Amino acid sequence: MIEVPVALNDRSYRIAIGPGVLASAGARLSALVKSRRVAVVTDETVAKLHLERLTAGLSGFEVIPIILPAGETTKGFAALEALVDRLLELEVTRSDAVIALGGGVIGDLTGFAASIVKRGMGFVQVPTTLLAMVDSSVGGKTGINTKAGKNLVGAFHQPLAVWADLDCLQSLPEREMKAGYAEIVKYGLISDPAFYEWCLANAERLLAKDAQVLAHAVAQSCRAKAAIVAADERETNDIRALLNLGHTFGHALEAETGFSSRLLHGEAVGIGMAQALRFSAAAKLMRKADADRFTRHLQSLGMMAWPREPGIAADAAPRLIAHMRQDKKRTAEGLPFILARGPGDSFLAKDVSLQSVEAFLAADLSVQPAARKAA
């Protein structure tokens, strides 16, 4: 068992990582709350796979499941209203906790509901996907999607704990594993060139669910994110913004595909990171060879690296720019981009013109890669 602390003064918590974490859920929750009942929010797919095991682990607690439809469309106002109404119907108190059992959609939605019910109640993140374990479950960002874009309505609300049971990954499809890997290699690209090289060397073993490799990758990713969150919890001094490497490009791609199953969030981030590196190379900020190496690495794993692969039209550059204008990171000064001088040396650029980005997108959209191997 690996324990990673997230140091945030009175909002500090720990991330438990390892196989069999859910078996100790009752003891872990008892140390956090006095109530002996708990609502578990999950979706239909995850409920079939993991709800029974979590319920068994919550021995001594009355477990009240709240099961929502699976998919990105659940992360919206309708599901938020239904979840809040159900929690209030249960007469939850601010001393109760709610558990989010699932991937990023369930975690973000449940965390946001917890932040607004009774003006804030506790919640525990139990991520069941690789992406959620290494990214969305850590750091307290919660929210929902709207017609205007992704995560534009939400709140910072730290969990009481994160329980990352690696056994949950055994049922995870290959496509979801690859989506999670994109967020793992991101930490190397941001500021850890040694971890970046480790990822390139061990990616295939990770995707094959090698237990030792998975444990190291999840723990190292969580340590990296915990350090950044501790230094910049609410993204006010530009440090936490580095976690958005690839996200400005990626969120625009997700919006263009209607936040549908055509493009998972991690897939969008993978393409977005490749685009950020290619844009950095085109701007003479980094070596083209380094950008090309990352693109080839994604392709070697059967992952998407170009915007045409999820079906984005060749003439979509103006629409992608329009999506970017709705990005939540946009300020009066403009839209910041995370770019790179090389692997492990990313930085926040505040002087990027959207005209130059649109010209780059037009060129990037002209590339029609060969078909990938099936996931």
C-alpha positions, 0 to 999 in steps of 0.5 A: 500500500502506498500513501501519498499526502496532499498538504493543504493545511486543514484541507489536507488528505491522503491518497491510498494506492494499491490493490485491495484498498476497497476492503478497508473502506469501512475503517478508512471512512470511520476515521473521517466521519461520525455518521454510520450511513453513506451515499455512494454515487456511481454509474450503471457500468461501474455499479455492476463491476465494483459497487458490491465490493465497495459495499462489502468493504464499508462494513458497519455502514448503511450504504445508499447507492445512487446510480446514474447513467454512464457517459460524459452526457451525465456531467451536466445540469440535469444530472446535477439537479437530480443528484442534489435532489436525491441527497437532500431527500436523504436529509444528508447533513454537513457531517455526512460524506458522499462517496464518488465511485467511478471515473472523472465524470462521476468524480467531478459531478459528485464533488460539485454536488458535495460542494453546494449541498448544505453549502459544503459536505465531505466526499471521498473520491474512489476512482475506478479508471486510470485517468481518474486515479492520476488526475481528476480525483486529486486536487479538488477541481469539480464541475460540469459541462455546459453548452458553452464548453467543458468544466465551465461551471464548478468549484474547488472542493477538496475530498476527504480522501482518495482511495485508488484501488488498483484492482479496479483497473483489471476490468478497464478496457484497453481504450480507457487504459490508453486514455489514462496513460496520456495523463501519466506521461503528461507529468513527465512532459511538464517537469520530469524528464526522467519520468518521461523517459521511464514512461516511454520505456514502460508504456507497453507494460503499463497498458498490459496492467503489469502490477509493479509498473502500474503502482509506480506510475499511479504513485509518481503521478499522484506525487507530482500532482499533489506537489503542484496542488499544494503549491497552487491550490486554486491556480492563482500563481501559474504553477497549477496551470502547467497541469493543463498541458494539452488541455486547451487543444484537447478541450476544443477537440472534445467540444467539436465532437460534442463531448461524445464517445467519439473522443474520450477526455484522455484521448483528447489530452493525448492529441492536445499534448502532441499538438502543443509540442508540434506548435512549440516546435513550429514556434522554434521553442523546442526541437522538432525531433522531440515533438515528432518523437512524442507523436510517434510514441503515441502512434506506436501504442495505437493512440491518436496523435492527430486531430483528424483521427477522431473525425475532426473535419479538415476545415474545423480550425475556425470552429476550434478557435471559437471553442478555445475562446470559451476556455475557462482559463481565458482572461482579459489579457488573452488565452494562455497556452502551456507550451514546451522548450523540451520534454520536462520543460513546459511553461505558461505562455501568455503572449500566444496569438489565436491567429498563429494558433489558427494557422497552426491548426489549419496545417495540423488538420491537413494531416490524415494519418494512416489508420491506427491498430484497433484498441 
